[in-house]
Amino acid sequence: MPNLRTLYRIMKQTSGIQIFTYYMVFVFLSALLILLVEPEITNYTDALWYCYAVISTAGFGDIVVHTILAKLISVVVTVYSLVVIAILTGIVVNFYNEILEARRKETLSAFLDRLEKLPELSHEELVELSKRVHQFRLKKK
C-alpha cells in the first residue's frame, strides 16, 4: 500500500491524475461515438470492450469495426493512448529519480558531516565510517 500512496502523491503533484481523468473521459466518449457510427456494435459495453482492445493493442478480433469513421476513431484512440501512457510513465519515472537523488544527497551530506568531525569520532565510529567508505567504493566498481 505505501507504493500506491506514493504513486497517488506523485500523480497528484504532477497533474497526472488530471491527465488520467481526461483520458478516461476521452475513452468513454470514444466508445459512445463508436456505438453511434458502427452498426455492428449494438451496446455500450461492447463499444467499451472494443476500445479496451484497441488501447491494449490486443485486438482480440471478437469485435471489428467496418465504417471509415469508426476506424478513424480507433486510430485516434490508439495514438492518444500511447501518448498518455508515455507521459504518465515519464512523470512517474522522473519524479522517482528526483526522490532517489534527494535521498542520495542527504546521505552524502550526512557522510560529509561525519568526515568534518573526524577528530572527535570514537574508534568504533571510525571503524564504521571506514566500512562505509569501503562499501561505497565496491558499489562504484
DAMOZI-V148252 format. One line per field, one symbol per residue. ss: DSSP state (~ for helix, > for strand, _ for the rest). burial: b if it has 24 or more other C-alpha atoms within 12 Angstrom, else e. A space follows every 50 residues. Layout:
ss = ???
burial = ???
//
This chain:
ss = _~~~~~~~~~~~~__~~~~~~~~~~~~~~~~~~~~~~______~~~~~~~ ~~~~~____________~~~~~~~~~~~~~~~~~~~~~~~~~~~~~~~~~ ~~~~~~~~~~~~~~~~_~~~__~~~~~~~~~~~~~~~~~~_
burial = eeeeeeeeebbeeeebeebbeebeebbbebbbbbbebbeebeeeebbbbb bbbbbeeeeeeebbbeeeebeebbeebbebbeebeeebeebbeebeeeee eeeeeeeeeeeeeeeeeeeeeeeeeeeeeeeeeeeeeeeee
//
